[in-house]
């Protein structure tokens, strides 16, 4: 590896300035109110306003939010959820957690996102929901998926863990589905150390979601007077992580903009290199570029080339159907095989300077 220049990581944790974050953290830590409380509710309100989403609840993780979305969608043992294998594993282990069957649809080989035609071919009487992941921050074809969900009476759940700040057809990502989830795990665009958001199209679902988030209990009602009617979970966010989140929201816009600017730069500069092409971005999409997706004729060689120059590159995720736990649900996915074989993710985030991105392009052009 070249030692003359610093390495460029594929992912990196972003935190607010110490002089801003630490006093607010100290204040809440010694306030006597560190569990779910006012700071959580402020964070929910701010997030809702900043990202154009209604009926928002903060959770302990994106996975917790997804579990709640499946339950609120009525997904139960024996149901099927049409989903993607090209995602982080919790998208689909959560389907197993509710006792349902993940049905893997194929993807578009130029984006890694769900193919609406494949989704439609897999709908049965047992199908309860479609779970769409905006892989690497590139929006899936939401208009077509929304139409399918409406036509067949299914819930559409957007997994936006990679896609904070993205948009599709001038709509904020997460606003098209019946439910949407966001993740604030350490290496996402924005972190609260761990945490998540559940957004709901139907305001009538909010009170049920709140109860499911807190053991099945209603917050604010004396414990001697409440009655649990449905088993819930401990999926609430706490005031400490919410304070981190509030500080993060103050600085998230330039971070998201830098991901976007770097992504558009790569789209332009990598478009005419033999043997490789950027993932496609249609005219309706504004990607979040959590990871930059490059498609190549020899992904292993491209990874080696970049690594030799101190530039981290990786496929990062493993298609879920390759895990033993999902083997019973494997179906042919020829487009996913093409996508994964060609896939290389390259650094694209807020830490990638103008010089860094020029260095990445120069390395790829030489290779």
Secondary structure, DSSP 8 states (H G I E B T S, - for coil): ---SS--B-S-------HHHHHHHHHHHHTSS--SSSHHHHHHHHHHHHHHT-SSEEEES-HHHHHHHHHHHTT--TT-EEEEESSS-THHHHHHHHTT-EEEEE-B-TTT-SB-HHHHHHT--TTEEEEEEE-GGG----HHHHHHHHHHHT-EEEEE-TT-TT-EETTEETTSSSSEEEEE--TTSSS-SSS-EEEEES-GGGHHHHHHHHBTT--TTS-TTT----S---B-B--HHHHHHHHHHHHHHHHHHHHHHHHHHHHHHHTTT-TTEEE----TTEE---SSEEEEES-HHHHHHHHHHTTB-EE-----GGGSGGGGGG----HHHHHHHHHEEEE--STT--HHHHHHHHHHHHH-
